[in-house]
Amino acid sequence: MCPHTASDLGQNPGESVNSSDLTEPPVGISLVVARASNGVIGVGNKLPWHISADLQHFKRLTVGKPVIMGRKTYDSIGKPLPRRTNIVVTRDPAWRAEGVIVAHDLATALALAYEDLHRTGAREVAVIGGAEIFRESLPHAVRVYLTEIRRAYDGDAVLATDFSDWRETAREDHAPETPDGPAFTFITLER
Ligand SMILES: NC(=O)c1ccc[n+]([C@@H]2O[C@H](COP(=O)([O-])OP(=O)(O)OC[C@H]3O[C@@H](n4cnc5c(N)ncnc54)[C@H](OP(=O)(O)O)[C@@H]3O)[C@@H](O)[C@H]2O)c1
């Protein structure tokens, strides 16, 4: 069943729903990644930067969709993301968290996410990290929402994937938010 109101997509009154979301077939699996110029995506189970516009961008891209994340990324967020179906992948058979669907392998996580698409009428499964889950799900992805952070960072979570053979369909450059902050670019890549 297709959603017909903003609340069907889990959105607040006032937040817009693109009418094309209600009619077009599912896009498939997308990755939502923010990455430094040296490939770093995390340090000490946190993001190495604070960029408000990127957090808002992430929210716009994921609200109303099933999101798949690794258990470490879930721990770093600390709670389910509101207005999204949260699917956490772990090998630990005892792991549980309230408000979260647990999957013990990626194939199960993807199957659960597709079930959610059919149930809610959402069009896209958003894989939201971290590095291990991005690497494993990349072969299944048809789109990547990449925030390129225009600075190198120290970190222990790295996504080294070369996206040069993907087609760029959107690009939006942003100046630093603070005098010492990094510039960044929102890029959409399609296979
Ligand atoms: N910049 C970004 O866009 C972004 C986005 C998200 C996260 N991050 C950062 O990335 C870092 C976390 O990344 P990470 O690579 O360390 O961890 P992760 O991908 O978030 O989680 C890894 C965990 O997921 C589970 N897992 C992975 N593959 C599995 C499989 N095939 N089957 C079952 N379970 C599986 C395992 O959990 P168990 O150990 O419980 O078995 C594994 O330890 C943090 O620093 C975070 O802040 C960055």
The ligand as an SDF file (V2000), in Angstrom:
LIG
                    3D

 48 52  0  0  0  0  0  0  0  0999 V2000
   30.8650    8.9560    8.3420 N   0  0  0  0  0  0  0  0  0  0  0  0
   29.8350    8.1330    8.1640 C   0  0  0  0  0  0  0  0  0  0  0  0
   29.0710    8.2120    7.2000 O   0  0  0  0  0  0  0  0  0  0  0  0
   29.5680    7.0940    9.2090 C   0  0  0  0  0  0  0  0  0  0  0  0
   28.3460    6.4070    9.2470 C   0  0  0  0  0  0  0  0  0  0  0  0
   28.1570    5.4250   10.2260 C   0  0  0  0  0  0  0  0  0  0  0  0
   29.1660    5.1460   11.1250 C   0  0  0  0  0  0  0  0  0  0  0  0
   30.3320    5.8280   11.0580 N   0  0  0  0  0  0  0  0  0  0  0  0
   31.4440    5.5420   11.9540 C   0  0  0  0  0  0  0  0  0  0  0  0
   31.9400    4.2370   11.6090 O   0  0  0  0  0  0  0  0  0  0  0  0
   32.4640    3.6310   12.7880 C   0  0  0  0  0  0  0  0  0  0  0  0
   31.7950    2.2780   12.9980 C   0  0  0  0  0  0  0  0  0  0  0  0
   32.1050    1.4530   11.8680 O   0  0  0  0  0  0  0  0  0  0  0  0
   32.6390   -0.0490   12.0590 P   0  0  0  0  0  0  0  0  0  0  0  0
   33.0610   -0.5560   10.7360 O   0  0  0  0  0  0  0  0  0  0  0  0
   33.6190   -0.0370   13.1680 O   0  0  0  0  0  0  0  0  0  0  0  0
   31.3620   -0.8220   12.6170 O   0  0  0  0  0  0  0  0  0  0  0  0
   29.8680   -1.0510   12.0450 P   0  0  0  0  0  0  0  0  0  0  0  0
   29.9450   -1.3650   10.5770 O   0  0  0  0  0  0  0  0  0  0  0  0
   28.9910    0.0470   12.4780 O   0  0  0  0  0  0  0  0  0  0  0  0
   29.4470   -2.3270   12.8870 O   0  0  0  0  0  0  0  0  0  0  0  0
   30.2150   -3.5020   12.8060 C   0  0  0  0  0  0  0  0  0  0  0  0
   29.4500   -4.5860   13.5320 C   0  0  0  0  0  0  0  0  0  0  0  0
   28.3100   -4.9540   12.7620 O   0  0  0  0  0  0  0  0  0  0  0  0
   28.0750   -6.3340   12.9060 C   0  0  0  0  0  0  0  0  0  0  0  0
   28.2470   -6.9610   11.5910 N   0  0  0  0  0  0  0  0  0  0  0  0
   28.9660   -6.5240   10.5310 C   0  0  0  0  0  0  0  0  0  0  0  0
   28.8410   -7.3590    9.4880 N   0  0  0  0  0  0  0  0  0  0  0  0
   28.0000   -8.3420    9.8920 C   0  0  0  0  0  0  0  0  0  0  0  0
   27.4610   -9.4930    9.2560 C   0  0  0  0  0  0  0  0  0  0  0  0
   27.7410   -9.7880    7.9820 N   0  0  0  0  0  0  0  0  0  0  0  0
   26.6390  -10.2860    9.9690 N   0  0  0  0  0  0  0  0  0  0  0  0
   26.3090   -9.9970   11.2410 C   0  0  0  0  0  0  0  0  0  0  0  0
   26.7830   -8.9050   11.9090 N   0  0  0  0  0  0  0  0  0  0  0  0
   27.6180   -8.0870   11.2290 C   0  0  0  0  0  0  0  0  0  0  0  0
   29.0840   -6.8440   13.9100 C   0  0  0  0  0  0  0  0  0  0  0  0
   28.4550   -6.6410   15.1700 O   0  0  0  0  0  0  0  0  0  0  0  0
   28.7980   -7.5320   16.4820 P   0  0  0  0  0  0  0  0  0  0  0  0
   30.2040   -7.1790   16.8530 O   0  0  0  0  0  0  0  0  0  0  0  0
   27.7770   -7.1140   17.4810 O   0  0  0  0  0  0  0  0  0  0  0  0
   28.6490   -8.9640   16.0570 O   0  0  0  0  0  0  0  0  0  0  0  0
   30.2350   -5.8780   13.7220 C   0  0  0  0  0  0  0  0  0  0  0  0
   31.1130   -5.8010   14.8160 O   0  0  0  0  0  0  0  0  0  0  0  0
   32.2040    4.6090   13.9320 C   0  0  0  0  0  0  0  0  0  0  0  0
   33.3370    5.4240   14.1170 O   0  0  0  0  0  0  0  0  0  0  0  0
   31.0530    5.4540   13.4060 C   0  0  0  0  0  0  0  0  0  0  0  0
   31.0120    6.7290   14.0010 O   0  0  0  0  0  0  0  0  0  0  0  0
   30.5450    6.7850   10.1220 C   0  0  0  0  0  0  0  0  0  0  0  0
  1  2  1  0
  2  3  2  0
  2  4  1  0
  4  5  1  0
  4 48  2  0
  5  6  2  0
  6  7  1  0
  7  8  2  0
  8  9  1  0
  8 48  1  0
  9 10  1  0
  9 46  1  0
 10 11  1  0
 11 12  1  0
 11 44  1  0
 12 13  1  0
 13 14  1  0
 14 15  2  0
 14 16  1  0
 14 17  1  0
 17 18  1  0
 18 19  2  0
 18 20  1  0
 18 21  1  0
 21 22  1  0
 22 23  1  0
 23 24  1  0
 23 42  1  0
 24 25  1  0
 25 26  1  0
 25 36  1  0
 26 27  1  0
 26 35  1  0
 27 28  2  0
 28 29  1  0
 29 30  1  0
 29 35  2  0
 30 31  1  0
 30 32  2  0
 32 33  1  0
 33 34  2  0
 34 35  1  0
 36 37  1  0
 36 42  1  0
 37 38  1  0
 38 39  2  0
 38 40  1  0
 38 41  1  0
 42 43  1  0
 44 45  1  0
 44 46  1  0
 46 47  1  0
M  CHG  2   8   1  16  -1
M  END
$$$$
